[in-house]
Amino acid sequence: MKVASALVSGLRPGPELAAEAVRQALAEAGLERAEQIILLLSRDFIRHAPPAILAAARAGGCLQVGGGTANGLFTERGWQCDQPAAAALVLAADSASPPPATTPTLCFSGHGALPFDWQAGPPRTGLLDTDAAVWAHGRLNTNGCAEFNLPGLRSSLARSTGLRCLGEAQPVELSESYDLRRVGGHSAVDSLRRALPPELRQNPPVHQIAVLRQPDEPAIPILSANADGSLTLAAELPIGENITWTIRQPLAAEQDMRQVLAAAGKAGPAPDFALMFSCIGRGPLFYGDDDRDLQAFREQFPGTPLLGAYGSGQIAPGASGNRLFHNSVITLLFASSHV
C-alpha cells in the first residue's frame, strides 16, 4: 500500500489549496494518481467546497473523494486552525476488495444531519461539526451527512476521553428531569465538592467537569450549578444509577492519550496510516501551546501518515451502538488486509 498526507494553508479558501494538498501527498507517496482521497477543508470552505472537491479529484485522478469541513486540520507534521487550509490523504491499496466487516463506516456530518438510524446502524466513526459541508464519492452531499468505506483495509480504534475520575461511583438518589439533586447522601453540589481536590472546592470549574455513567459511554456535561444545591445536566439520570464525577485537565488528558495509543500499538500490527478526529476544545486551545495528542501519536507511531481534524463532536462505536462523544480524540489505525 502507498499512502501519504499533506496540509496546505493560504490567505483565501480557493480550490488551489485542495489541489496542492493532493499533489503534495501524491509526491510523498510516490504515486501518479490515487485510488482514494480523503479531503478535509477548514470552515472557510463551507460555501466554497464544490470547486475544491473538483480540484482535488482532478489533481488525484480519482473520483473517490470524501470528507468534510472542520474547525481545524492537522497531519503528522503539524496543525492549522487560524488560516484557510486543506489537508488530504491519498492512498493506493494493493488490490480492490470489499472492506472487512469490522471496518467502521467513515462519517462526516453537520449538527442535526446524522442518519435517523445512526446509533443502531453499522459501526460508524467520524466527525461532527457545526454547519459542516460534507462530501463522498467526489460530490457534495446536500443532506449534510457523508459516509464511505475504505476497501481492503483492517482497522482498530483508540478512544481517549481525557477524563480523570474523581473518586468512586455513587448512586443517584434524587433527580428531576435534567436537575440532579442528591448523590451518595449529599446534595449534588456538595457531592461534587467533596470529590474535587481542595483547591477547586470553593469555585468548582463546572465547564471542565462531567458525569460519567459507563466507561464506554459519553460523559454528561454540567450546564449549571444552582443555588438550591442541584446541578443541571445535559441529560437526564434515573434514580438508582451509579455515576462518577470526572474532570478534564491537560496533564490527565495527555496521559490518557498516551495510554490508549500505547495499548493500540501493542494490540495489532504497525499501522500503514491513521485518521484522527479530535475536539476543537481538546487540541491547541486546550493544551495552550501545541497539540499534545498529536505529539503523542508521532512518538508512538513515528513516520506514520496521519490525517485529522478538530470538530465539535466525535462519532465512535461503543458497547451499545454508535455514540457521539465530546472533548475526546478518536484515532483509527489502518493496515492493509493483504498480508
N, C-alpha and C positions, 0 to 999 in steps of 0.2 A: 504494500500500500504506500502511495505517495500522498503526503498531506502537509500543509503549511498554512500559517495565518499571517495577516498583516493589518496594521492600523495606520490610517492616514487622516490627518486633520487639515483644516483650512479656514479661510475667513468667511466663506459662504457655503451653503448647502447645495453644491452643484453636483451633477452626475459624474463629473470628472473625478471626484473623490472616491466614489464607488468603483469606478473603472480602475483607478490607480491602485486601490487596495487589492483588487483581484489580480492585477498584473504583478504586483509585488509578491503576493502569495504564490502565484504560479511559478515565478522565477525562483523563489525559495524552495519550492517542492520539486523543481526540475521538470515541470510539466508545460506542454504547449496548450493544452485545454483541460478542463475539469469535467468530471462526471457528476459532481455535486458541489454546489456553492451554498454556504450559509453566510448570508449578508446581514449585518447589523448596522443600523444607522442611528445617529443621535436624533433627539427630538426635534432638531431644527428641520429635519426632513419630513415631518408629518404631512405637510402639504406639497412636498416635492419628491415623494417616494417613487412614483412610476418611472420618471426618466432615469433615476438612479438604478432601479432594478433592471431596466433595459440595458443600461450601460454596463452593469456587472455581467449580465448574460452575454453580451457581445464580447466583452473582454475575455470571458472564460470559455467562450464557445460552447455554452451549456444552458439549457432551458430549466434545469432543476435548481432553481434559486429560491431559497426560503429564508424567512427571518422576520424581523420587525424593528421598530424604533424603540429607543430606551433612553433613560436619563443620562447614561454614560456608558462608555465602551472600554474594553481592555483586551489585550492579548498577553502572552507570556512575557512580552518585552516592556509593557507599561500600560498606563491608563490615560483616558481623556474624558474630562467632564465639563470643560469650560469653552470648547470651540466646536463648531460643526465637524463631525467626524464620521468615517466609515471604517468598519472592520469586516474582514472577510476571512473565511476558512475554506480552502479548496481541497478536494480530495479526489483521487482516482483509485478505486479499490482493485484488488486482484482480479475479481470477476463479479458479475452481477448475479445476485442470488437473493431470495426473499429474506427479510430480517428475521432473526431468531425470535421465538415467542416472548422471550424475556426482555427484548429491547423495547423501551418505552417510546411512545409517540412523542415527538417534539412538538410543543405547543407554545405559540406566541399569541397574546391576546391583550385587548384593552379591557378596562373595567366594565362589567355588565355584558361582556360579549362571549363568555365561555359557553361551550355547548351545554344544552339542557342536562344531558346525562354525563357530564364530565367527571363527576365524582365516582360513579358506578361503572363507567365505561372501561376501556383498556387502560393500562398504566400510562400516565402522561407525566412528562417532565418539561418544564419550561418557565417562561417569564410573563408576568402580568405588569402592564404599565398604563398609566392614565392616558386615555385618548390615543393609544398607540395605533400607528398604521402597521399592518402586517401583510405578509405575502407568502405564497407557496407555489411551487412549480412555475416560477417566473412571472406570476400575476398577483396584483394587489387583491386582497380579499375584502370585499366591501362589507361583509358581516362582522368584521372586527376580530376574527379568530382564524389563525392559520395553523394547520397541522401537517406533519410529514414525517416519514421514517428515513433512516439511513440504512440501506440494504447491505447485507453481507457482513454485519458487524456484531460483536458482542459488547455488552456494556455493563458497568457496575456503578452504583450510585453511592456518593458520600454526602451526608447532610449534616451541616453544622448549624445548630440553632444559636450557638454563642451564649447560652443561658447558664448562669451559676445558680444552683439550687440553694435556698436559704432554709436549712433545717429539714425536718421530716414532714411527710404528708400529714394533713389534718382534715377532719371531717367538716363538711358544710352543715351547720346546724340551723341556720335561718337564711332564706333567700327569697326575695320578692321581685319577680321579673328580672331586670338587669341589675338590681341592687343586692349586693352581697352584704348581709347584716351580721351574722355570727359565725365564727370559725374556731373550732377547738376550744370552746369555753370562754371565748373573748369576743368583743366586737371585732368586726373585720379590720378596722384601722389599728386597734390595739394588737391584734394577732400579727398584723404585718410589722408593726413597730418592734414587737418582741423578737421577730425573726431577723430584723435588719442589724447590721453592725452598729455599735453605739454611736459612731459619728454621723450616721444617717437617720437616726430615730427622730430627731427634732423636726426636720423637714424632709420627709421621705420623697425621693425623686420618682414620683409615680410614673413619669414618662419612660423610665428605664425598668420598671417593674412589671411583671406579668404573672398570670396564674397558669400553672401547668397541671393538666388533668392526667395525661398519659405521656410517657417519653416520646412516642412516635406521633403525637398529635400536636397541632399548632398551639402555641401558648395564647392565652386570652389577655389582651391589653387592659389596663385600668384607665378608664376615662376620667374619673374624678374621685377625690376623697371628700366626703361630705361631713357637715358639722354634727350630724347625729351618729357618727362613728361607722357609717356604712361606706362601701366602695361601689361605685357604678362601673360595671364591666362592659365589654363589647359583646358578651354573650351571656345567656342565662346558665345558671348552675343548679342542678337538682339537689334537694336536701339529702344528706347522707353520702354524697360523693366525696372522695378524698382528693384534696388539692395540695399543691406545693407552691410556695412563694419562690419566685425566681427574679434575678436581676441581670441586666445587660451591662457589662463592664468590659473595656477594651482588652485588658490582660486575660480575663477569663475567656473571652470570645476567641482571642488568638490561640490560647491553649487548646480550646475545643477544636478549632480548625486543624491544628497540627495533629491532634489525636485521631480525628476521623480520617484524615489523609494518610496517616501512617498505617492505620488499620486497613484502609483500602489498598495500599501498596503491598501489604503482606498477603492480602486475600486472593490476589489474582496476578496475571502476567503484567509486565510493564505495558502501559497504555501507548497506543500509537498517537492519540490526540485526546483532548478533553474539551468539554463545554462547561462553563461555569455561569450560573445565574445567581447574582447577588442582589442585596437590597441597597437602595440609594442611601439608607441610613446605616449601612454596615461597612462601606468602603472607606475612602479617604476622609469623608466627612465625620466618620465615627472615630477613626484612629488618630486623626489630627495631623499626620504628616505624610503618610503613604498608606497604601492598601496592604496591610499585613497579612491578609488572607491570600492575596496574590503572591506575596513573598513566601509564604508557607508552601504554596503549590510549587513555586520554582525550586525551592530547596528539596522538596520531596520527589519531584519528577523533573529533574534538570533536563533542559533541551526538548521537552515535550510541547508540541504545538497546542496552544490554548486559545479559545475564543470565548469572550464573556461579555456580560452587560449588567448594568445596575438598573433595577426596576422597583416598583412598589409592592410586588408580590412574587413569590416563588412557588411554582407548582411541582409537586412530587408525590409519588405513591406512598401510602402508609399501610398499616396493617388492615385498616378497614376501608380502603379505597383511596382515590386521589384526594389530596388536601392542598389548601392554599396557605403557605407559610409567609411570615413577615420577619424582617430583620435576620434572615437566615442566608446561608450560602449553600446552593445545591450544585454539586460537581458530578458530572457524568464522565466516566472514563471509558474510552472506546478502544477496542482492539479488534483486529481482523478475525473473522471466524474461520479463515482458511489457514490452518497451522500444520 
